Amino acid sequence: MQLEKRDYDAVVVGSGANGLAAAILLQQNGLSVLLLEGKKTIGGGLRSGELTLPGFVHDICSAIHPLAVASPFFETLPLEAHGLEFIYPELAAAHPFDNGTAAILKKSPEDTARLLGADENAYLHLMQPVLKDWPLIAPDILGPLHYPEHPLAMARFGLKALPSAAHVVKRFKTPEATGLFAGMAAHAIQPLTNLTTAAIALVLLTTAHVKGWPIPKGGSNRIADALASYFVSLGGEIETDFYVKSLAQLPSSHAVLLDVTPRQLLQIAGHKFSSIYKWQLARYRYGMGVFKIDWALDKPIPFTAAECRRAGTVHLGNTYEEIAEGEQQIWHGQHPEKPFVLLAQPSLFDASRAPQGKYTAWAYCHVPKGSKVDMTGAIENQVERFAPGFKETILAKHTMNTAQMEEYNPNYIGGDINGGVIDIGQLFTRPVLRWSPYKTSAKGIYICSSSTPPGGGVHGMCGYHAAKRALITDFKGFL
């Protein structure tokens, strides 16, 4: 296939995990690719920095990366050779309760289940079929809606994944099992009564048992750095400090792939789209936001439950009922007094994150979309609740509300870190209902952000599938 001469075969806008994945796949197929980034450094949600005090390295957005090691595309890339090293905490996650105990998520499903007491068999009955089928269904789960390669395995998963978390927890009797599942499902950032919230929990539990929940040594920016290094080694080009507001700014190319959400897509390229496609994009729904804190600490967080001191991730929400009520309140525009808090403590496992004898911690809670309410007190009270004495360990802190999150990364509309609600209405039809969700109505223009399937998370699969569609549609001779 002979292509008309252009400045580049493809231009990718945005250097998050999806933009980098798209650029890599196109470059691997012999195309000339330019990757553009609006900020001075690459990475999107994969950046780290000294947000509090010198020597304390904090992950600005994502911190724990189960989907990065579970990504079918990233697994094929030589990222270790480009400086990426993952560290696996002893425990993937812990979920403390007010009585001083904790449910824990271990690599072994049998060990995890055994600690759930009366729910041991119920947990294994839920998870073992998913774990057995995971190698068959992972590519379909982390991809667009289409006829699956293994329909029976996908059907088995769907029967468990499509219901709400509220429905699935009825399998369990103990607060340990229901609380653990609720903490996983709350990553969906929506009420636990919503359909498909069980899917998020199942995927996170499965990745913990299959791969683990690792942290990148040195900070989340190391993932972006490794992807960029590999892309450049293939001959790709990267230009930073190039904020794209219009297609007119771009050099000529046969395809443009935009790692942006529907709102920015309309601003940048809306004049190229059909009226029906513009109407569909304008109706895209964004979800709840987040309020985030990073701490520089004098000591490790003194959790009452010893298991929490061995976990990379700690879910602070106590019982299923408390978590579900809090998420429901936020969905309706309220700020719960005791929000569900997602906390990571990377410096327990990666000494490069803090000066010797000091520590870092990272946490956020969900808030209503666009909230300006300062949740520092509520979050710190939740940590103190399960770790008395925590507040005395704080040396410095850095906070980001929803507006600051969006200012940092324009894809986080109203503080929504998932690129839009991932509910039954947008799980596989994001951003619009089309045969290919990545292809816009304009020839050669694609969307490759987390606003496309499979949604949020550092897995690169949105970018991979968008680039694959571009290769099929615009570069037939290169496949």
N, C-alpha and C positions, 0 to 999 in steps of 0.2 A: 504494500500500500504506500503510494507516494503522496506525501502531504505537501500542500502549498507552504512556501517558506514563511515562517513567522519568527518573531524574536525568541519565543520559546514554544515548545509543544503544549505545555500546560503551566498555569500559574495557580499556586495554592495560597489562599489568604488565611493566615492564622496558624500559629505554631504550637498549639496544644497537642495532646496525644493524637487526636484525630487528624489534624492538619499534617503532622509529621508522618503518620501512617499512610495517608493518601499520597504524600510526596514521595515516600519511599517506594510504594508499590509502582507508581508511574515511572520512577527513575529505574527501578529494577527491570522494567519492560522496555528499556532502551530509549525512553523519551528524554527530552531536555526539560527540566523542571526548575522553576523559580519559586521559592517559598518566601512569603512576605510576612513580617511581624510588625505590629503597630508599636510595640514597646521596644526599649533599648536592648532587652534580653529576650530570648526565646522561652517558651514553656507553657503559656496559658496558665492552667491550674497547677502546673508542675514547676513551681518556683520555690526557692528557699531564701532566707535572708536573716540578718541580725536585727530583728524587730524590737528587741528589748534592750539588751546590754551587749557590749563587745564580747565576742566569743561564743554567744548563745545562738545557735542556728535553728531557726524555726521554719516549718513548712507553711507557706502563706495560705495555701488552699488544701489540696489533698495530702494525706500523710501516710495512710495505711493502704496497701495495694494488692488485695487479693485478685482483682481482675487483671492486673498487669501480668501476673504469672500464669493466669488461666486463659489469657488471650490466645486464640489459635494462630493469630498472625504474629504477635510478638514472640511466640515460642519458636518461630522459624528464623528469627533474626539473631545475628551474632553480637548481642548487646554486651555480653561479658567482655568480649574483645575490645569493646569501646568504652570500658571503664565502669560498667554497671555491676554492682554487687548487692544482692539482697541479703538481709539479715532476718532470720525467723525467730521471733520471740518464743519462749518456752510454751506459753499458752497464747492461742490466737486472740481470745477474748474472755473477759470475766464480767459477771453481772451480780453485783453485791445487793444484799437485802438489809433491811433495818435490824435484823436480829444478829448481824455480824457474820453471816455465812454468805456464800456466793456460788452461783452456778457457773461452770466454766466450759469453754469450748476448746477441746483438745484435738490434736491431729487424728487420733483414733476415734471413730464413731462409737465403738464399743466402750471405750474408757469414758467418753462423754456421757453415754447413756447410763452407765453403771452408777454414776454420781447423781443421777436424777431419781434414784430410789424407785418408787412405785411406777414411775413413767419410763423405766428402762426399756421395756418391750415396746411401748408405744412409740418411743423415739426411734428405735431401730426399725420398726415397721414403717415409719414415715420415711426414714432416710436411706435405708439400704437399697431399695429399688432405684432411687434417684442416683445414688452413687454407682450402682452397677451400670445404669444406662448413660451416665454422664459422658463417656468418650464418644458415644453415638449422637447425643443430642446437643452437646456444647456448641458446635458450629451453627446449629439452627436457633438455639436460644440467643446467641450473640450475633444475630443477623436479622434480615428483613422477613416479613411475613411471606411465606411461599410453601409449596408442598414439600414436606420434610423428606429427607433421604431415608429416615427410619421412622415411618409414621406410627407404628405401634409403640415404640419407645417414647415418642413425643406425646402420644395420647395418654400414656401412663403418667408422664410428667404434668401434662395439662390438667388432668383430673385433680391433682393436688395443688397446682400452682394458680389456677384461675380463680378459686374461691378467695374470700377475704381471710386475713390473719385471724379475725374474730371467729371465723368458722373453724379453721384448722386447730386452734388451741383447745377446742372442745374435746380433742383426742386425749388431752392431758388432764391429770388430776392435781399435780403438785404445783406450788407457786414457783418452784425452781424451773420447771419445764415451760410453763406459760410465760414467765418473766423472760427467760432466755429467748424464746421465740418472738416475743413482743419487741425486744431490743433489736433483733435482726430485721423484723418487718418494718420497724420505724424508720429504717434507712430509705423507705419508699417516699418519705416526706409527704404523707397524706393520712387521713383517718384509717385506722386499722380495720374499719368496717367496709372499706372500699374493696371491690373485687380486684384480684391480682396482687394484693399486698402480700399474700402468701408466697408468691413467686420470688419476690426480693429476698425473703427470709430463706427460702430453699436454696437459692443460688449462693447466698453468702455462707450458709452452713456447709453446702457441698464443697465450695472452693476451700474452706478451712480444712475439711477432711481430705480433699484430694491434693491440694497444693500448699495450703497454709496462708496466713495473712502477714506478708513480709513488709519490712521497711527498707528503703534504699539507703545504703551506707552513705552518709554525708548529706543526705537531704533529698527531697523529691525531685529537685532540679537535676539530679544525676540521671534520672530516667530520660528527661528531655535532652540532656547533653549527649547521652549515648545514642539516642535515636538520631539526633542532628549530626553527630559524628559519622554514623554509618551512612546517612543520606549524602553527606558531603563526600565520603569516600567513594560513593558510586558516581560522583560527578555532578551532584545536585548543587544548586546555589541558594544561599540564604541572604536576605536583606532585612535588617532590623530597622526600627525607628521609621517605619513606613506605614502610616495609618491610612487604611483604605476607606474612603467615604463614597467613592464613585468608580464605576468601571473605567471611566475615562482616564483614571490615573495609571491603569495597568499597561504594561507592554503588550504587544500583540501576541496572541496564542490561539490554539485550537480549542482549548478547554480551560475554564476557570472553575476551581473548586473552592468554596467558601466555608471555612470553619466558623460559622456565625449562626445565630438563631434567626427565626423568621422575621423579627422586627428589623434587625440590621440588614437582612437579605433584601427586604423591601426598600430600605433606604439606599442601598448600594446599587441594586439591579432591578428595582421594581418597574422601571420604565420599559424593560425588555419583556415583561411577563404578560400573559393573557389576563383578561379581567377576572375570569373565574379562578385562576391560580392566585392572583393577588387577593381576591376575596377570601379564599381558603386560608392563606397565610395570615391575613389580618384577624381571623377567628381563632388562631392558635392560642392555647391557654398556658399561662405560666403559673407556677405553684408557689408554695410557701417559701419564705426566705430563711436565712440563717444569721445568727449573731455569734461571732467567733472571738475567742480569747487565746492568746499565747502567753505563757508564764516563763520567766526565769526563776528557778527555784534553788534554795540553799540546800535542800535535802530531797530525797525521793518522797512522793506523796505517801503519807502514813495511813494507808487503807487499813481498816480494822480486819477485813478478810484478807488473810495472807496471800490467797490465790491472786488477788488483784495486783499484788506487787510483782507478779511473774508474768503478767499479761501485757501485750503491746497495746491492746484496745480494752477500754472499760466502758460499759454501758451503765449509766446512772439513771435509774428510773424506778427501782424497787419492783412493784408488782405489775402484772399485765394490766390490771384495772387502772392503776395510776398513769401508766404510759398511754394507754388508749384514751383516757379522759383528757390528758394534756394535749395530745395530738388533735383531738376533736375540737378542743377549745381554740387552738391556733388556727385551724382550718376556718373557723368562724370569726376570726379577727381578734381573738383575745390572747392575753399573755399569762400563761399559768404561773402560779407562785412557785411550783416545783416542776420545772420543765425537764423533759428527757434530755440528758446530756451525753454526747458522744465524746469520749476523751481518749487521747493517745499519749503515751509516755515513751517516745523513741530513745531518749538518752539513757534509759535503763539498759538498753541493748546496743547502743551505738555511742561510744564514748566521744566520737568526733563532734557530737552535737552541742557540747557544753564544756567549759573549763573543768579541769580536774576537780572532782569532789562536788560539782554543781550539776544541775539537771534542768531539763525543759519539759514542758507539758503543753498540750494543744487540745482545745475543746470547743465545741459549738452546741447550740441548741436551735431548734426551729422556732421561727417567729412568723407572724403574718407578713404577707408579701409587702415590701416597701416599708416595714416597720422602722421607726427611728428610736424606739424605746431601748434604753441602756439595760441590758440583761446581765451585766457583770455581777451584781449582787446575787441574783437568782442562781446563776451558774456556780459561783463560788460557794454559795450556801449548800448547793447540791453536793459538791465535792466534799465540803466540810462534814456534811451529814454522814457520809460513808468513810471519811478519813479525818477524824477529829485532830485538830492541830495543823491542818493543811494551810490555813491562811497565814500562820506564822512562818511558813517556809518561803513565802513569796518575796522575791527580791525586786521584781519589776514585772509589768504586764503590758500587753498591747491588744487593743480591741478593734473590731471591725463590725459596724452595723450593716444593714442591707445596702444602704446607699454607698458606703465605702467599698463593699464587696463588688458592686456593679461598676464603680469608678475604677477599681483595680482591674476587673475583667468585664468588659461590656456584654459578654455572654450571660452573666449572672443577673438577668433582668429581675429587679425587685429583690435581689438576694437569692434567687432560685439557682442553686448550683447544679440542678439536673437538666437544665436546658428546656424546661417545660414539664408539666405534670405527666407522670408516667402512670396513668390509670387505664382502665379498660378502653376508654375512648381514644387514648393516644399511645398505647403500648406498642402497637405494631403499625399504626397509621400516622405516626409523627413524621414530618410536620403536616402532611395532608394525605388524603386517601388517593394514592396513585399506584399504578403497576410497579413503578420504581420510585420510592420515596426520596431518592437522592437526586433524580433528574428533575430539573425545573421545567417550566413550559417553554423556556428559551433554549435554543440549540447551543450546546457547548457550555452551559452554566449548570453547576451542581452545588448542592448543599451537603456538607460532610461533617456537621457538628453533632453534639449529643442531642440535638432536636430531631435527629433521625434515629431509626432503630440501630442498635438495641438500647440507646439512651445513655444516661450518665454513667460515669466510671472511667478509670484510666485503663482502657483496653484497646483503643485505637480502631475498633471494629467498625465504627460509623465511617471513619475515613477510609478504611480498607474497602468496604463495600461500595462507597461512592466512587473511589478510584477504579474499582473493578467494573462498575457500570460505565464509567467514562471510557475505559479501554474497549469495552464491547461496542459502545455506540459510536465513538469518535475516532478510535484507533484500532480498527478491526485487524489490520495487518500486523499489529505488534503483539498480539496475544500468542 
